[in-house]
Amino acid sequence: MRLVYEQPGSGGPPPLLTIVLCAYQHEAFIEQALASIDDAAGSGPIELLVIDDGSADATLAIACAHRFDPRLAVRVFTKPNGGHVSSLKAGLQRASAPYLLPASADDYHAPGGLPAAIKAYRSRGVESTVTVFGGIYTPGDERDPNPRGRQRVYLAEQQRLFARSPGARYRWLCRQFPGPLLIGSTIFPVALLREIGAWDGTVELDDWPTFIAVARAEASSAARIEYRPETILFEYRLHGGGMHTDLARSRRMLLEVAGTVPKRHRRACTAFVHRQMALNHLHRGEWRAAWSEYAANIAADPGPVALLTLPVRVALTPLRRAVRALSGRAARGPRED
């Protein structure tokens, strides 16, 4: 990996937060991501590590040409293409702050979100607290096959997850993923990430394996997870280049994670992945593929959960859409006439 740009910062106190901004073919988005970090430069000492994953477009050139706020300590790196997890690992290895916020250059931080998150940590000593903040879906481009519009990322399912005890939360995450649960809305202690071997390259997916490992640490009293969805930290951009548009890749990555959970949870976890893929195919009107995944779900873990969960979820889809629409209006705030 090669350092291509460095700004030492204003020489104030050492950084409290390292932001690892992973970028790959993000020339259309990275300027907004960088500007949203600049806007938070006065809220506390921030170190920004931009990791370009071998982009063939102008992503790296835009990052190097950006006029960063002089208070930020910035390093821009480029490396051969190795995937998102490899970029996170490279950033974690080079982080100098006690806390780390992963980010993707096709997303951006919500106005006021990053200062509020930093404020939550400034009054603390260094501790093993992982904080999950809120996020907003924002439309990206017309290529997205499942456009959601602007709405909150976390709803009732995440609320139920975080209302559970640490042990129950760990079991839940080993058996299913309350999609989504995103590292981009989460601040982690660097020492904890290193201790649990986060982003060690054994799996391609970033979010779910990280939260399984953190929940395992919490269940053994080595960490604490707090949930603060009222603080909107970032805007998650939906666009045609996102992972959710490539179902074959999503399936492979999710089944890869299912193969790593403890054996007592593996069958249920595998069945869950097949159910999720069946739902995705149903949303696209791909009935044959949906039926195939539904059958694979039953084969993986025969029983009433595999048999009934998908039909019940399909039946409840209109209600879920209504709830999401109402949540989206709440996220946007009142209209101004």
Secondary structure, 3 states (H helix, E strand, C coil): CEEEEEECCCCCCCCCEEEEEEECCCCCCHHHHHHHHHCCHHHCCEEEEEEECCCCCCHHHHHHHCCCCCCCEEEEEECCCCCHHHHHHHHHHHCCCCEEEEEECCCEECCCHHHHHHHHHHCCCCCCEEEEEEEEEEECCCCCCCCCCCEECCCHHHHHHHCCCHHHHHHHHHHCCCCCCCHHHEEEEHHHHHHCCCCCCCCCCCHHHHHHHHHHHHHCCCCEEEEEEEEEEEEEEECCCCHHHCHHHHHHHHHHHHCCCCHHHHHHHHHHHHHHHHHHHHHCCCHHHHHHHHHHHHHHCCCHHHHHHHHHHHHHHHHHHHHHHHHHHHHHCCCCC
